[in-house]
Amino acid sequence: MDKKLMELGFIWRDDTPDFYIINSCAVTGKAEREVRQHIYQTRKKFPHTKIVVTGCAATNWIKNKTAIRDVNILIPNTQKSTLPDMIQQLSLPSYQRGNTGISYHDKFLDCGRLMVKIQDGCDRFCSYCIVPLLRGKPHSRLTHDIVKEIKQYDDQVVEVILTAINTECFGKDTGETLIQLIDAILKKTSIPFISFGSIHPWSITDDFLSYYQSIMPTGRFIPFFHIPIQSGSNTILKLMNRGYTKEEMLEKLQKIKKINPDAFIGTDIIVGFPGETEKEFKETYNFLKSAPIDKIHVFRYSERPGTPAKKFPNEPTPAEKRERSRLLIEIEKNNNIR
């Protein structure tokens, strides 16, 4: 959006902007509340600025016909790519000049990394997640187009980071695979390194592990695996509708470490999910103590209206969530995990 707007002749201003764009999240009820707070704070700071909100919270509000104060324009995910053109049509005459020839400086390239989105949407329907309802069915970019984009930056960056809503869904609608994509990038571009922001549990198949073993000696595939497992209790994993067991995940993690002992593995864990008693929490605690995981991101469960989990009984108290979160964070400290 930054790039397109600047190509259209807009400039960045920290004071009295004509438009203020918020790309919103709605993965939890807490995230959506934070978006509302940010809108309020922005309106208070810039009383005459047009506030434009897009992303998942905006999509959810449009879908449910929710009235949101202080917002001038709501744009759903399906129309996000047209946002710059829509703003140009609504803007002051001085901006309606088309391409001004201004060179665009990508702030994300300053660190030598290029982030490339390869896929959107999800069909997993985890019981706590509303993302499939807001992002829609999985849709992937073609490998050819992704490689073409990356090649434009061959001499500008040292690493390309592939991002997706769910890596497992890549290629389902195009007949391609994640392995084919990685292989094409490694063979057809000269970017020194390739990595993933997150790679989801369902993507860690035997075929993927075999492929990783074959390319590991090249050193171009960065051995960083952020795998959001969410729980180490089979009871909770089933309630979450995750589709795997802790035993299956432990085996996959051990295989990664066997292939490359220096691989760095991170994960996300939700504590306080409805139905999580001390027994289930202890199972997660023991799983994390035994699994070859180097980094743990701990999240306290926050109900998301519109999901099955919203109706699940026996949600732990806030005090229980805080204590369980503390105990999991202690695992990292005790193991000197960075």
Rosetta silent file (secondary structure, phi, psi, omega in degrees, C-alpha in Angstrom):
SEQUENCE: MDKKLMELGFIWRDDTPDFYIINSCAVTGKAEREVRQHIYQTRKKFPHTKIVVTGCAATNWIKNKTAIRDVNILIPNTQKSTLPDMIQQLSLPSYQRGNTGISYHDKFLDCGRLMVKIQDGCDRFCSYCIVPLLRGKPHSRLTHDIVKEIKQYDDQVVEVILTAINTECFGKDTGETLIQLIDAILKKTSIPFISFGSIHPWSITDDFLSYYQSIMPTGRFIPFFHIPIQSGSNTILKLMNRGYTKEEMLEKLQKIKKINPDAFIGTDIIVGFPGETEKEFKETYNFLKSAPIDKIHVFRYSERPGTPAKKFPNEPTPAEKRERSRLLIEIEKNNNIR
SCORE:     score description
SCORE:     0.000 S_00000001
   1 L     0.000  -43.235  176.042    0.000    0.000    0.000 S_00000001
   2 H   -54.879  -50.598 -175.335    2.882    2.353    0.843 S_00000001
   3 H   -60.542  -48.733 -177.793    4.526    1.656   -2.492 S_00000001
   4 H   -63.185  -43.381 -179.892    1.384    2.107   -4.571 S_00000001
   5 H   -62.034  -40.167 -179.894    0.387    5.328   -2.787 S_00000001
   6 H   -70.447  -33.663  175.938    3.808    6.850   -3.320 S_00000001
   7 H   -65.597  -28.926  178.773    3.729    5.859   -6.981 S_00000001
   8 L   -81.244   -4.905  176.253    0.423    7.736   -7.203 S_00000001
   9 L   107.873    1.594  178.360    2.092   10.867   -5.862 S_00000001
  10 L   -77.838  155.961  175.187    1.295   10.733   -2.147 S_00000001
  11 L  -125.955  156.277 -179.858    3.945   11.531    0.442 S_00000001
  12 L   -82.026  132.723  176.190    4.359   10.357    4.030 S_00000001
  13 L  -136.379  131.686  177.384    3.492   12.858    6.761 S_00000001
  14 L   -83.984  -21.684 -177.697    3.628   12.382   10.513 S_00000001
  15 L  -116.709  138.689  178.878    1.665   15.565   11.186 S_00000001
  16 L    42.209   58.247  177.063   -1.826   16.415    9.920 S_00000001
  17 L   -71.146  153.165  174.950   -2.101   13.665    7.283 S_00000001
  18 L   -74.867  -35.533  179.511   -5.009   13.750    4.844 S_00000001
  19 E  -132.195  142.145  176.250   -5.460    9.975    5.263 S_00000001
  20 E  -127.027  115.562 -173.806   -4.523    7.632    8.084 S_00000001
  21 E  -102.110  128.234  177.753   -4.618    3.932    7.123 S_00000001
  22 E  -116.367  119.255  176.186   -5.039    1.191    9.731 S_00000001
  23 E   -96.039  105.995 -163.331   -4.494   -2.415    8.653 S_00000001
  24 E   -96.392  160.814  178.091   -6.453   -4.227   11.353 S_00000001
  25 L  -119.492  150.628  176.956   -6.433   -7.610   13.065 S_00000001
  26 L  -141.720   26.305 -174.472   -9.342   -9.607   14.490 S_00000001
  27 L   -64.950  -27.086  174.027   -7.682  -12.872   15.458 S_00000001
  28 L  -136.560  164.571  175.043   -8.953  -12.408   19.034 S_00000001
  29 H   -60.800  -35.587  179.410  -11.538  -10.235   20.726 S_00000001
  30 H   -63.568  -42.605  179.880   -8.643   -8.437   22.448 S_00000001
  31 H   -61.433  -40.389 -179.341   -7.015   -7.642   19.102 S_00000001
  32 H   -67.953  -38.520  176.800  -10.253   -6.148   17.817 S_00000001
  33 H   -62.670  -38.300  179.743  -10.631   -4.007   20.945 S_00000001
  34 H   -65.872  -33.821  176.204   -7.116   -2.710   20.432 S_00000001
  35 H   -63.535  -45.060  178.971   -8.025   -1.675   16.879 S_00000001
  36 H   -59.721  -42.359  179.710  -10.985    0.303   18.238 S_00000001
  37 H   -63.207  -40.108 -179.670   -8.716    1.986   20.795 S_00000001
  38 H   -67.087  -37.884  176.633   -6.228    2.904   18.086 S_00000001
  39 H   -61.692  -46.293 -179.866   -8.995    4.405   15.952 S_00000001
  40 H   -60.435  -45.030 -178.576  -10.170    6.490   18.913 S_00000001
  41 H   -66.192  -36.791  179.307   -6.634    7.667   19.691 S_00000001
  42 H   -66.948  -43.607  178.847   -6.005    8.509   16.041 S_00000001
  43 H   -62.801  -37.815  179.280   -9.205   10.559   15.787 S_00000001
  44 H   -66.272  -37.160 -178.651   -8.275   12.416   18.954 S_00000001
  45 H   -77.144  -38.210 -177.590   -4.822   13.202   17.572 S_00000001
  46 L  -125.058   79.794 -174.260   -6.003   14.055   14.024 S_00000001
  47 L   -59.516  -27.684 -174.151   -9.570   15.445   14.238 S_00000001
  48 L  -107.678    4.128 -179.013   -9.765   16.339   10.524 S_00000001
  49 L   -81.372  143.384  174.150   -7.955   13.353    9.024 S_00000001
  50 E   -81.325  119.345 -178.983   -9.843   10.725    7.005 S_00000001
  51 E   -95.625  123.720 -179.119   -9.362    7.413    8.812 S_00000001
  52 E  -113.543  126.231 -179.643   -9.312    4.342    6.541 S_00000001
  53 E  -120.380  128.020  175.367   -9.514    0.880    8.109 S_00000001
  54 E  -129.930 -173.584 -179.077   -8.887   -2.354    6.228 S_00000001
  55 E    92.636 -165.791 -170.660   -7.891   -5.895    7.231 S_00000001
  56 H   -70.875  -39.424  178.735   -9.721   -8.515    9.261 S_00000001
  57 H   -64.151  -43.221  178.067  -11.429   -6.274   11.839 S_00000001
  58 H   -60.568  -42.734  178.974  -12.782   -4.081    9.045 S_00000001
  59 H   -61.598  -42.386 -179.689  -13.993   -7.168    7.188 S_00000001
  60 H   -65.438  -41.183 -179.982  -15.702   -8.448   10.329 S_00000001
  61 H   -66.848  -39.463  177.797  -17.418   -5.102   10.989 S_00000001
  62 H   -65.471  -44.260 -178.604  -18.677   -4.892    7.410 S_00000001
  63 H   -60.619  -40.219 -177.212  -19.910   -8.481    7.525 S_00000001
  64 L   -96.117    6.221  179.475  -21.828   -7.904   10.768 S_00000001
  65 L    54.123   43.584 -179.649  -22.937   -4.369    9.834 S_00000001
  66 L   -83.950  126.771  178.380  -21.223   -3.026   12.950 S_00000001
  67 L   -79.063  125.410 -179.380  -21.244    0.748   13.294 S_00000001
  68 L  -119.184  118.258  179.683  -17.747    2.057   14.079 S_00000001
  69 L   -67.127  151.440  170.028  -17.312    5.630   15.250 S_00000001
  70 L    73.079    4.718  178.693  -14.596    7.894   13.873 S_00000001
  71 L  -104.701  131.899  179.055  -13.945    5.820   10.718 S_00000001
  72 L   -88.529  -37.740 -176.740  -14.454    7.401    7.314 S_00000001
  73 E  -139.711  129.216  172.424  -13.859    4.352    5.119 S_00000001
  74 E  -109.816  128.393 -179.064  -13.988    0.611    5.815 S_00000001
  75 E  -126.111  120.045 -177.838  -12.387   -1.630    3.192 S_00000001
  76 L   -71.952  166.384 -179.886  -12.664   -5.456    3.402 S_00000001
  77 H   -56.037  -37.084 -176.561   -9.797   -7.834    2.722 S_00000001
  78 H   -64.435  -19.908 -178.966  -11.216   -8.691   -0.699 S_00000001
  79 H  -114.194   10.428 -175.508  -10.748   -5.063   -1.793 S_00000001
  80 H   -59.283  -36.847 -177.298   -7.507   -4.285    0.039 S_00000001
  81 H   -65.941  -21.009 -178.937   -5.443   -4.287   -3.160 S_00000001
  82 H   -93.677    0.980 -175.415   -7.600   -1.461   -4.559 S_00000001
  83 H   -55.008  -46.999  179.935   -7.197    0.737   -1.463 S_00000001
  84 H   -59.363  -41.445  179.771   -4.618    3.135   -2.957 S_00000001
  85 H   -66.728  -36.899  178.584   -6.766    3.760   -6.033 S_00000001
  86 H   -65.039  -41.011  179.308   -9.849    4.308   -3.878 S_00000001
  87 H   -66.027  -38.970  179.435   -7.988    6.844   -1.759 S_00000001
  88 H   -61.697  -40.754 -179.528   -6.755    8.643   -4.857 S_00000001
  89 H   -65.669  -28.893 -177.915  -10.318    8.981   -6.145 S_00000001
  90 H   -94.639   -4.544 -170.375  -11.409   10.470   -2.820 S_00000001
  91 L   -86.410 -178.380  179.921   -8.380   12.683   -2.299 S_00000001
  92 L   -68.386  150.422 -179.090   -7.579   16.297   -2.962 S_00000001
  93 H   -53.612  -33.030 -176.523   -7.156   17.383   -6.608 S_00000001
  94 H   -63.581  -20.043 -179.108   -3.439   18.020   -6.091 S_00000001
  95 H   -91.623  -13.420 -172.293   -2.892   14.282   -5.630 S_00000001
  96 L   -86.258   66.656 -174.300   -4.779   13.172   -8.719 S_00000001
  97 L  -124.791    4.263 -177.883   -1.782   13.233  -11.011 S_00000001
  98 L    69.955 -155.604 -176.995   -0.962    9.582  -11.567 S_00000001
  99 L   -69.848  123.659 -177.577    2.670    8.456  -11.414 S_00000001
 100 L   -96.327   -2.752 -178.501    4.922   11.363  -10.483 S_00000001
 101 L    84.176    4.753  178.907    8.176    9.513  -11.003 S_00000001
 102 L   -65.899  130.646  178.329    8.960    9.567   -7.286 S_00000001
 103 L   -76.242  137.262 -176.511   11.358    6.758   -6.450 S_00000001
 104 L   -95.760  129.655  177.653    9.950    4.440   -3.834 S_00000001
 105 L  -108.811  113.217 -177.980   12.100    3.452   -0.864 S_00000001
 106 L   -81.610  113.564 -176.724   10.916    0.260    0.776 S_00000001
 107 H   -63.347  -22.744 -178.980   11.509    0.580    4.516 S_00000001
 108 H   -77.686  -16.313 -179.399   11.526   -3.216    4.842 S_00000001
 109 H   -82.400  -12.515 -177.333   14.546   -3.515    2.546 S_00000001
 110 H   -58.565  -31.255 -178.163   16.766   -1.507    4.911 S_00000001
 111 H   -91.914    6.096  177.588   17.562   -4.660    6.872 S_00000001
 112 L    80.734   14.484 -179.027   18.394   -6.629    3.707 S_00000001
 113 E  -120.071  143.870  177.486   15.266   -8.751    3.865 S_00000001
 114 E  -117.529  122.429  177.609   12.361   -9.022    1.437 S_00000001
 115 E   -96.069  125.669 -177.580    8.970  -10.234    2.708 S_00000001
 116 E  -125.741  120.040  178.246    6.886  -11.961    0.043 S_00000001
 117 E   -82.390  126.514 -175.461    3.343  -13.143    0.666 S_00000001
 118 E  -105.523  -15.680 -171.554    2.722  -16.435   -1.130 S_00000001
 119 E  -161.813  152.353  175.629   -0.786  -17.328    0.009 S_00000001
 120 E  -138.026  162.858  178.645   -3.924  -16.041    1.743 S_00000001
 121 L    82.725  163.377 -177.960   -7.002  -17.681    3.246 S_00000001
 122 L  -154.860  147.272  177.721   -7.403  -20.875    5.270 S_00000001
 123 L  -123.041   20.898 -176.862   -9.637  -23.958    5.304 S_00000001
 124 L   -84.198  -36.063  179.281   -8.621  -25.410    8.661 S_00000001
 125 L    53.452   55.467  171.485  -11.333  -23.842   10.861 S_00000001
 126 L   -61.323  144.555 -167.871   -9.603  -24.209   14.208 S_00000001
 127 L   -66.074  -18.552 -177.427  -12.291  -23.826   16.858 S_00000001
 128 L  -100.569   -0.139 -167.298  -10.833  -20.621   18.336 S_00000001
 129 L  -115.526  133.931  179.057  -10.112  -18.864   15.024 S_00000001
 130 L  -102.380   -2.754 -174.635  -12.265  -16.580   12.891 S_00000001
 131 H   -55.412  -43.662  179.447   -9.631  -15.995   10.199 S_00000001
 132 H   -58.258  -31.483 -179.760  -11.112  -18.432    7.607 S_00000001
 133 H   -74.547  -23.873 -176.873  -14.391  -16.513    7.788 S_00000001
 134 H  -101.151  -29.238 -179.428  -12.626  -13.196    7.182 S_00000001
 135 H   -93.523  -19.870  178.936   -9.865  -14.226    4.778 S_00000001
 136 L    85.246 -173.185 -179.762  -11.972  -16.598    2.698 S_00000001
 137 L   -64.983  152.823 -179.974  -10.989  -19.792    0.909 S_00000001
 138 L   -59.475  135.918  173.172   -7.284  -20.425    0.346 S_00000001
 139 E  -142.664  131.388 -172.080   -5.851  -18.727   -2.714 S_00000001
 140 E  -113.320  152.101  169.869   -2.210  -18.905   -3.743 S_00000001
 141 L   -80.807  152.458  178.182    0.087  -16.919   -5.964 S_00000001
 142 L   -74.510  142.248  179.005    1.687  -18.788   -8.849 S_00000001
 143 H   -54.227  -41.406 -179.832    5.273  -19.911   -8.334 S_00000001
 144 H   -57.562  -42.972 -178.576    6.245  -18.174  -11.573 S_00000001
 145 H   -70.683  -36.729  178.892    4.951  -14.817  -10.301 S_00000001
 146 H   -65.573  -46.265  179.356    6.629  -15.210   -6.900 S_00000001
 147 H   -62.008  -41.037  179.223    9.982  -16.025   -8.493 S_00000001
 148 H   -60.399  -42.309  178.844    9.602  -13.088  -10.887 S_00000001
 149 H   -64.405  -44.838 -177.629    9.043  -10.704   -7.968 S_00000001
 150 H   -63.501  -39.030 -177.666   12.026  -12.046   -6.024 S_00000001
 151 H   -61.545  -25.235  178.442   14.354  -11.794   -9.027 S_00000001
 152 L   -65.671  -20.160 -176.315   13.776   -8.046   -9.111 S_00000001
 153 L  -113.008   16.785 -176.273   15.620   -7.828   -5.782 S_00000001
 154 L   -51.488  -38.001 -176.644   18.436  -10.292   -6.504 S_00000001
 155 L  -102.832   12.830 -176.435   21.134   -7.675   -5.930 S_00000001
 156 L  -115.352  -23.117 -175.855   19.358   -5.734   -3.151 S_00000001
 157 L  -130.776  160.985  178.022   18.630   -8.218   -0.374 S_00000001
 158 L  -105.762  -13.962 -177.188   20.293  -11.159    1.327 S_00000001
 159 E  -146.413  138.647  171.698   17.139  -12.949    2.472 S_00000001
 160 E  -112.253  128.296 -179.338   13.606  -13.502    1.248 S_00000001
 161 E  -107.592  118.037 -179.441   11.015  -14.327    3.907 S_00000001
 162 E   -87.807  129.328 -179.405    7.949  -16.171    2.648 S_00000001
 163 E  -121.163  152.380 -179.084    4.732  -15.386    4.534 S_00000001
 164 E  -161.082  156.354  172.134    1.303  -17.013    4.428 S_00000001
 165 L   -70.269  -40.073  176.462   -1.880  -17.345    6.434 S_00000001
 166 L  -151.194  106.846 -177.633   -1.426  -21.129    6.258 S_00000001
 167 H   -59.566  -28.274  179.622    1.572  -22.594    4.415 S_00000001
 168 H   -60.471  -31.013 -175.659   -0.229  -25.945    4.154 S_00000001
 169 H   -81.224   -8.342 -178.309   -2.763  -24.332    1.812 S_00000001
 170 L   -60.732  128.545  175.051   -0.178  -23.101   -0.665 S_00000001
 171 L    85.487   -5.307  179.554   -0.864  -24.532   -4.111 S_00000001
 172 L   -60.137  -33.122 -177.306   -4.140  -26.243   -3.271 S_00000001
 173 L   -97.471   -5.456 -177.946   -5.891  -24.033   -5.817 S_00000001
 174 L  -119.131   -8.119 -179.454   -3.078  -23.936   -8.382 S_00000001
 175 L    81.224   11.985  178.366   -1.814  -27.514   -8.394 S_00000001
 176 L  -105.468  173.271 -179.512    1.614  -26.512   -7.085 S_00000001
 177 L  -130.019  162.068  178.433    3.366  -27.436   -3.833 S_00000001
 178 H   -62.327  -39.478  179.431    5.430  -25.691   -1.178 S_00000001
 179 H   -62.910  -42.556  178.313    8.415  -27.875   -2.043 S_00000001
 180 H   -62.147  -38.603  179.196    8.187  -26.877   -5.716 S_00000001
 181 H   -64.130  -50.439 -179.942    8.082  -23.209   -4.701 S_00000001
 182 H   -58.274  -44.366 -177.764   11.157  -23.442   -2.472 S_00000001
 183 H   -62.419  -41.304 -179.597   13.017  -25.393   -5.159 S_00000001
 184 H   -65.709  -40.482  179.535   12.171  -22.839   -7.840 S_00000001
 185 H   -64.857  -42.866 -179.066   13.367  -19.930   -5.678 S_00000001
 186 H   -66.214  -36.220 -175.328   16.635  -21.688   -4.868 S_00000001
 187 H   -87.208  -28.429 -171.571   17.300  -22.614   -8.504 S_00000001
 188 H  -108.944   -0.766  176.006   16.045  -19.515  -10.316 S_00000001
 189 L  -128.627  163.404  179.378   17.159  -16.673   -8.043 S_00000001
 190 L  -109.391   13.689  175.324   20.488  -15.705   -6.519 S_00000001
 191 L   -56.742  127.782 -175.882   19.099  -14.511   -3.169 S_00000001
 192 L   -59.844  -39.146 -173.774   21.579  -15.935   -0.616 S_00000001
 193 E  -133.677  149.714  175.514   18.955  -17.067    1.904 S_00000001
 194 E  -131.625  141.122  179.107   15.313  -18.136    2.029 S_00000001
 195 E  -151.191  175.689  176.722   13.126  -18.570    5.128 S_00000001
 196 E  -118.719  142.078  171.731    9.544  -18.643    6.372 S_00000001
 197 L   -62.498  -53.098  172.400    7.884  -16.283    8.811 S_00000001
 198 L  -139.916  146.556  171.632    5.922  -19.288   10.083 S_00000001
 199 L  -125.818  124.603 -166.712    5.606  -22.783    8.726 S_00000001
 200 L   -83.719  153.858 -172.475    2.493  -24.554    9.925 S_00000001
 201 H   -51.603  -37.372 -176.296    2.375  -28.033   11.506 S_00000001
 202 H   -72.059  -13.978  177.687    0.546  -29.595    8.575 S_00000001
 203 H   -82.823  -18.543 -177.798    3.351  -28.523    6.218 S_00000001
 204 L   -83.274   74.908  179.752    5.946  -30.576    8.105 S_00000001
 205 L   -95.697  172.054  176.319    5.336  -33.789    6.134 S_00000001
 206 H   -61.885  -37.898  178.376    7.742  -36.657    5.441 S_00000001
 207 H   -63.502  -42.472  179.326    8.200  -35.275    1.922 S_00000001
 208 H   -63.802  -44.388 -178.887    9.054  -31.848    3.292 S_00000001
 209 H   -63.938  -38.219  177.830   11.531  -33.269    5.798 S_00000001
 210 H   -64.796  -41.343  178.572   13.174  -35.358    3.075 S_00000001
 211 H   -66.151  -42.690  179.066   13.461  -32.281    0.862 S_00000001
 212 H   -59.407  -40.807  179.179   14.861  -30.198    3.715 S_00000001
 213 H   -61.993  -35.867 -177.898   17.511  -32.836    4.306 S_00000001
 214 H   -73.093  -30.540 -177.382   18.507  -32.666    0.636 S_00000001
 215 H   -99.424  -10.785 -176.794   18.914  -28.856    0.553 S_00000001
 216 H   -55.295  -40.533 -178.579   20.270  -28.359    4.070 S_00000001
 217 H   -63.351  -21.859 -179.811   23.943  -28.688    2.985 S_00000001
 218 H   -67.845  -27.141 -179.810   23.586  -25.706    0.608 S_00000001
 219 L    77.641    3.133 -177.405   23.099  -23.402    3.590 S_00000001
 220 L   -86.576  -25.487  177.781   20.610  -21.247    1.674 S_00000001
 221 E   -89.589  109.475 -176.100   17.509  -22.439    3.533 S_00000001
 222 L   -64.601  126.957 -176.315   17.709  -20.742    6.918 S_00000001
 223 L   -78.155   58.308  177.022   17.140  -23.351    9.664 S_00000001
 224 E  -117.838  118.825 -177.430   14.472  -21.304   11.434 S_00000001
 225 E  -124.262  102.715  172.450   11.158  -23.059   12.020 S_00000001
 226 E   -95.441  106.303 -174.128    8.370  -21.158   13.742 S_00000001
 227 L  -116.141  104.851 -178.134    5.713  -23.868   14.059 S_00000001
 228 L   -73.554   98.220 -176.703    2.525  -22.801   15.911 S_00000001
 229 L   -86.073  -35.442  172.758    1.592  -25.986   17.785 S_00000001
 230 E    80.350  -30.276  178.113   -0.797  -24.239   20.278 S_00000001
 231 L  -161.797  155.662  174.639   -0.978  -27.038   22.881 S_00000001
 232 L  -113.013   19.731  178.133    0.810  -30.110   24.177 S_00000001
 233 L  -115.746  125.595  179.779   -2.379  -31.820   25.341 S_00000001
 234 H   -62.793  -33.414  178.467   -4.202  -34.180   22.985 S_00000001
 235 H   -62.875  -46.661 -179.302   -7.482  -33.343   24.699 S_00000001
 236 H   -71.105  -39.779  177.925   -7.039  -29.628   24.035 S_00000001
 237 H   -58.749  -38.165  177.719   -5.667  -30.169   20.509 S_00000001
 238 H   -68.012  -42.434  177.304   -8.841  -32.104   19.691 S_00000001
 239 H   -63.237  -33.508  178.926  -11.029  -29.338   21.152 S_00000001
 240 H   -76.243  -13.910 -177.184   -9.041  -26.844   19.073 S_00000001
 241 L    64.087   44.558 -177.552   -9.635  -28.961   15.945 S_00000001
 242 L   -85.283  -23.054  172.876   -5.931  -28.937   15.123 S_00000001
 243 L    80.701   17.836  174.833   -5.889  -32.360   13.479 S_00000001
 244 L  -150.060  167.638  178.819   -2.676  -33.759   15.012 S_00000001
 245 L  -110.669  165.202  179.089   -1.454  -35.205   18.308 S_00000001
 246 H   -65.792  -32.316  179.267    1.390  -34.159   20.567 S_00000001
 247 H   -65.285  -41.615  178.356    3.154  -37.441   19.756 S_00000001
 248 H   -63.422  -42.855 -179.099    3.049  -36.673   16.021 S_00000001
 249 H   -67.811  -40.268  179.395    4.404  -33.178   16.592 S_00000001
 250 H   -60.751  -40.971  179.157    7.171  -34.396   18.902 S_00000001
 251 H   -63.091  -41.514  179.838    8.285  -36.861   16.233 S_00000001
 252 H   -65.502  -42.261  179.947    8.383  -34.112   13.577 S_00000001
 253 H   -64.211  -40.898  179.723   10.386  -31.765   15.801 S_00000001
 254 H   -65.601  -34.961  178.533   12.876  -34.511   16.616 S_00000001
 255 H   -67.502  -38.781  177.121   13.310  -35.269   12.904 S_00000001
 256 H   -60.566  -46.473 -178.711   14.106  -31.612   12.183 S_00000001
 257 H   -68.046  -29.542  177.737   16.757  -31.616   14.914 S_00000001
 258 H   -69.426  -40.500  178.292   18.158  -34.924   13.653 S_00000001
 259 H   -66.342  -43.889 -178.957   18.563  -33.475   10.163 S_00000001
 260 L  -142.455   97.829 -179.283   20.082  -30.280   11.549 S_00000001
 261 L   -58.101  -21.565 -179.292   20.976  -30.114   15.254 S_00000001
 262 L   -89.937    0.761  178.648   21.491  -26.352   14.867 S_00000001
 263 L   -60.722  138.059  179.386   17.934  -25.740   13.611 S_00000001
 264 E  -101.459  119.967 -176.170   16.117  -23.132   15.682 S_00000001
 265 E  -114.861  125.384  175.227   12.523  -24.136   16.483 S_00000001
 266 E  -119.554  163.193  179.513    9.937  -21.764   17.899 S_00000001
 267 E  -152.212  163.975  171.900    6.269  -22.250   18.651 S_00000001
 268 E  -108.703  138.880  177.616    3.060  -20.568   19.818 S_00000001
 269 E  -132.211  132.081  175.419    1.166  -21.971   22.808 S_00000001
 270 E   -99.894  124.735  174.752   -2.289  -20.940   24.028 S_00000001
 271 E  -106.018  151.807  177.084   -2.912  -21.309   27.768 S_00000001
 272 L    79.536   23.272  176.600   -6.323  -21.213   29.417 S_00000001
 273 L   -67.215  145.280  179.732   -8.292  -22.685   26.544 S_00000001
 274 L   -53.311  129.466 -178.574  -11.829  -23.736   27.589 S_00000001
 275 L    96.280   -6.394  179.948  -11.646  -27.217   29.070 S_00000001
 276 L   -81.647  103.812  174.986   -7.986  -26.926   30.087 S_00000001
 277 L   -91.012 -177.592  177.321   -7.759  -28.249   33.637 S_00000001
 278 H   -58.934  -32.930 -179.365   -4.560  -28.646   35.630 S_00000001
 279 H   -63.152  -50.349 -178.844   -4.213  -32.090   34.027 S_00000001
 280 H   -66.448  -38.087  178.265   -4.236  -30.773   30.457 S_00000001
 281 H   -63.742  -41.022  179.723   -1.962  -27.875   31.351 S_00000001
 282 H   -62.096  -35.357  177.169    0.532  -30.269   32.943 S_00000001
 283 H   -63.088  -42.952  177.352    0.538  -32.272   29.721 S_00000001
 284 H   -65.321  -43.100  179.164    1.454  -29.146   27.765 S_00000001
 285 H   -58.236  -48.370 -178.969    4.081  -28.223   30.354 S_00000001
 286 H   -66.673  -35.908  177.957    5.705  -31.658   30.154 S_00000001
 287 H   -61.334  -46.246 -177.959    5.539  -31.636   26.351 S_00000001
 288 H   -69.189  -29.739  177.454    7.425  -28.342   26.190 S_00000001
 289 H   -68.860  -32.460 -174.685    9.981  -29.580   28.718 S_00000001
 290 H   -96.697  -23.069 -175.170   10.738  -32.634   26.592 S_00000001
 291 L   -78.746  147.808  178.211   10.376  -31.242   23.063 S_00000001
 292 L   -79.171   66.607 -178.081   13.386  -29.752   21.207 S_00000001
 293 L  -110.737  131.069 -175.131   11.861  -26.253   21.149 S_00000001
 294 L   -96.112  -23.722 -177.483   14.088  -23.201   21.434 S_00000001
 295 E  -144.058  132.608 -179.190   11.536  -20.395   21.713 S_00000001
 296 E  -121.508  120.783  171.043    8.005  -20.324   23.138 S_00000001
 297 E   -96.604  117.091 -176.478    5.500  -17.547   22.488 S_00000001
 298 E  -102.371  129.606  178.090    2.816  -17.873   25.161 S_00000001
 299 E  -122.723  133.238  172.254   -0.664  -16.462   24.614 S_00000001
 300 E   -81.849  134.094 -177.588   -3.489  -16.422   27.133 S_00000001
 301 L   -57.516  131.088  176.194   -6.716  -17.568   25.529 S_00000001
 302 L  -126.906  119.970 -174.773   -8.964  -14.677   24.527 S_00000001
 303 L   -61.382  143.858  179.478  -12.427  -15.589   23.305 S_00000001
 304 L  -119.284  105.128  177.692  -13.270  -14.708   19.730 S_00000001
 305 L   -52.552  138.618 -179.420  -16.993  -14.098   19.108 S_00000001
 306 L    96.899   -0.681  178.472  -18.216  -16.072   16.125 S_00000001
 307 L  -111.187  155.320  177.460  -16.079  -19.145   16.810 S_00000001
 308 H   -56.824  -37.965 -176.815  -17.149  -22.542   18.240 S_00000001
 309 H   -62.041  -23.218  178.941  -14.775  -22.116   21.187 S_00000001
 310 H   -57.903  -28.575 -177.424  -16.791  -19.085   22.317 S_00000001
 311 H   -98.677   -0.574 -178.951  -19.470  -21.535   23.481 S_00000001
 312 L   -70.996  140.830  179.114  -17.125  -24.057   25.079 S_00000001
 313 L   -84.718  174.389  170.763  -17.554  -24.420   28.877 S_00000001
 314 L    62.196   48.149  174.780  -15.008  -24.484   31.688 S_00000001
 315 L   -78.623  132.014  178.366  -12.708  -21.662   30.673 S_00000001
 316 L   -59.315  156.387 -178.561   -9.922  -21.138   33.243 S_00000001
 317 L   -74.256  161.926  175.871   -9.986  -17.953   35.298 S_00000001
 318 H   -56.019  -38.028  179.677   -7.758  -14.961   34.464 S_00000001
 319 H   -65.250  -40.486  178.133   -5.620  -15.779   37.506 S_00000001
 320 H   -64.914  -40.088  178.625   -5.150  -19.364   36.309 S_00000001
 321 H   -62.773  -43.017 -179.837   -4.182  -18.121   32.830 S_00000001
 322 H   -61.969  -44.745 -178.024   -1.614  -15.728   34.289 S_00000001
 323 H   -66.809  -41.684  179.649   -0.027  -18.421   36.438 S_00000001
 324 H   -66.653  -37.975  176.593    0.077  -20.970   33.618 S_00000001
 325 H   -61.895  -44.125 -179.735    1.586  -18.397   31.299 S_00000001
 326 H   -60.350  -43.359 -178.125    4.252  -17.612   33.899 S_00000001
 327 H   -63.984  -38.183  179.151    5.141  -21.280   34.300 S_00000001
 328 H   -71.372  -38.063  177.638    5.619  -21.795   30.571 S_00000001
 329 H   -64.200  -32.296  178.868    7.743  -18.677   30.250 S_00000001
 330 H   -64.148  -28.938  178.920    9.889  -20.034   33.084 S_00000001
 331 H   -58.170  -43.448  178.620   10.725  -23.058   30.923 S_00000001
 332 H   -62.415  -47.797 -177.806   12.625  -20.761   28.572 S_00000001
 333 H   -60.579  -43.451 -178.279   14.447  -19.006   31.388 S_00000001
 334 H   -67.703  -28.458 -179.514   15.480  -22.251   33.029 S_00000001
 335 L   -96.131    5.898 -178.940   16.755  -23.660   29.753 S_00000001
 336 L    56.545   36.461  178.527   18.552  -20.417   28.835 S_00000001
 337 L   -74.977  136.553  179.606   16.529  -20.203   25.656 S_00000001
 338 L   -82.513    0.000    0.000   17.115  -17.007   23.712 S_00000001
